[in-house]
């Protein structure tokens, strides 16, 4: 256990069973008949904790029974369990020594919202992105075999993760290796929004095939009437018949064609049956796939009724009714994602070439607004970011203007496609990059702090970032009007400034603007950090320092004319960005100054060269000095220094 883990501030009240469980070893002391009560106590703890502090919700409730059954049937932590995606793992964390810390979940210094190897030996693999578990499990099993060790490896894949191509790459290789790995397909037919695509229909066919399930149930009920010896022999014979039924009546043969022994579908909420099945298949020495059917949000009526809404909650709510305890602020500014959704829908109404593409995030990106108004021009490809980008490229070849809306951290998964399929061919794909910068409680797997760096190095790419809602709208229009290749617009999570929107206008490519003039030092901001630059400038002014502030708008192409003018007036220049300082906006400024022979002193402020942990955005900004006070402190120190400085 991580010794630096912050204890929960709330006093937890554990149930009869859970109060006695500090590890899976304790869990395994109970009888199998007691497991339903244990699963329910775990579910109640998740509901109570999330109702107070927010967090991912529906997925963990859906696997409460599976979590209990896995730790009951397997010898963890020697046996390795990989969760995919990781927001299913709340009950897993409760059972593995973190129940006393669980109310600190996703808080600054507290339990991570995802499995994390540095946090616990029970977290076998770090999992914040989808579709990685089977590949990781295959690698771990291969290492086990080379080292002649005997532990088991289990990959739990669900919540839409099976729609990602990497999952099938892993299955293909695992089937070839023929080594001992158990894949558990948690089929809840959801990711954040309902799953889409052929695989969804495929799994639904398995789950709902009446003929197969009736024959299977009748056979096994009949056999149960015989004594153990006869029944056991008969069961071995009937397994052959069952295989034939599967091939004839269900699509389960697909997994077996890949080299897996397929089991299921079974009820993922029958914890006793789950534990028995897992115990039985644990000893089989080859790839196995257990297909379980669960309900996302199980045990919390509002979450079962509206699974998309209850995928995660950002604030406190009544744990009985689900009613939010946070009073809605009628004056709250719209979220940037909603500004984007409204703006791109408005633009699409005037340009028939605009189409929307998202990777299982129609709600999260608010691209569903376009889908509701123009359903024929909206495409949700599932959790498949590489496919989304190349799909968009294919549409661009034939004259459409695809707007590919993907979170910054998830766009990393499609980097090759951005270069090879879009930029190399100079196709007019628009990347609407949501959740850019620090995102808060989801932590390092979800912070979008690398996109300025990895995009600006790509030829033919235009990269811009708005400082407020109006600029976001203007940049989207500019991107749609641009005809010379791909454009990326990156914007943050959370609420805007609350400004009244004007008619959208097209911006000149590669041009920034001076927000306030000054005499002693120049502060250059990009995106949301231009607002922090203004706040810092006001504080500096009160201390007798007169700074110029420029909102650069474009990272690529950068406004060289404005830079030349600033270099001619100011000896010291500060850049500020919510992106890694390596290769980002500040680097672009320094590279240009070096190219032109400018000898100005430069301080680059941004995300330091390390992964930033979870916590509120305000806490994280304070930690790394990107709040206004931190910026002022660094600027005052820099004003008396003689060197080029990077943070």
GIHU-V484053 format. One line per field, one symbol per residue. ss: DSSP state (2 for helix, 1 for strand, 0 for the rest). burial: I if it has 24 or more other C-alpha atoms within 12 Angstrom, else O. Layout:
BEGIN
ss: ???
burial: ???
END
This chain:
BEGIN
ss: 00000000000000000222000222200002222222222222222222222011022222022222222220000001111102220222222222222222000000000000000000000000000022222222222222000000111111002220222222222222200001111110010001000222222222220222222222222220000222222222222222222222200022222000111111100022222222222200000111111000000022222000222110001000000100000000001222222222222222000111110000000002222220222111000022222222222220001111111222222222222222200000011111001000000000010022222200000111100022222222222220000011110000100000000000000000111100001111100022222222222222000011111001110002222222222001111111110000222222222222000011111110000000002222222200022222222222200000110
burial: OOOOIIIIOOOIOIOOIIOOIOIIOOIIOIOIOIIIIIIIIIIIIIIIIIIIIIIIIIIIIIIIIIIIIIIIIIIIIOIIIIIIIIIIIIIIIIIIIIIIIIIIIIIIIIIIIIIIOOIIIIIIIIIIIIIIIIIIIIIIIIOOOOOOOOIIIIIIIIIIIIIIIIIIOIIIIIIOOIIIIIIIIIIIIIIIIIIIIOIIOIIIOIIOIOOIIOOIOOOOOOOOOOOOOOOOOOIOOOOOOIIOIIOOIIIIIIIIOIIIIIIIIIIIIIIIIIIOIIOOIIOOOIIIIIIIIIIIIIIIOIIIOOIIIIIIIIIOIOIOOIOOOOOOOOOOOIIIIIIIIIIIIIIIOOOOIIIIIIIIIIIIIIIIIIIOOIOOIIIIIIIIIIIIIIIIIOIIOOOIIIIIIIIIIIIIIIIOIIIOIIIOIIIIIIIIIIIIIIIIIIIIIIIIIIIIIIIIIIIIIIIIIIIIIIIIIIIIIIIIIIOIIIIIIIIIIIIIIOOOOOOIOOIOIIIIIIIIIIOIIIIIIIIIIIIIIIIIIIIIOOOOOIIIIIIIIIIIIIIIOIIIOIIOOIIIIIIIIIIIIIIIIIIIIIOIIOOOOIOIIIIIIIIIOOOIIIIIIOOIIOOIIIIIIIIIOIIIOIIOOOOIIII
END
